[in-house]
Amino acid sequence: MPLEIEMRARFDEAVYDRLSVRLEQEGTDLGRDDKHIYFYVLPDKLLKVTDNTAAGTAKITLKHSRIGQGAAFPETEIAIGPEDVPAAVRVFNALGFESQMHQAFNRRHNYRFRGVEIAVKWSEAWGHHAEFEVLLDDNASDAARREAADRIFAVAKELGVMLMTEQELAEFTAAFEAEQAGHATPAEVEHQG
């Protein structure tokens, strides 16, 4: 089971454009990677069915952690055919996960820069954002994990991008989940008070 060291950043369109241009010039272009994602937010995991519309592939992914619960994401993936996406969604919904399901379209472009994979993205929920990722073996040492995190921080700093803290990620995802469930977000509650 591979281990992702993953961090995220949100920013405005101007930063998105500047980052994209810089990565086009100085990074390795890994290509467009648009995806339609059905994701199930579980108490301590994230289950996804991903239709990679740009590549014509699909997969089921179980992340053994959630955003806002640390930068290390052990995950298990199973490749499926794009034609199997509706059936996979039906299976997970029939297993009782339908109330935790959200859908999103991600417009994204992937790059590699100084040993870090960077997905520059836009989605309705996140707006303009990026994921910075280093993939490690599942048995990576604590030192290797720290080195990967340090490399991500250094690359983000060099690119002029502020990474979100775990607290910011936890608050953002909690607000998104509350909004999806039809509840007021923490910001709305604070504004009303």
Summary of the structure (lengths in Angstrom):
residues: 193
radius of gyration: 16.9
end to end distance: 45.5
largest distance: 48.8
contacts: 563
relative contact order: 0.21
helix: 38%
strand: 39%
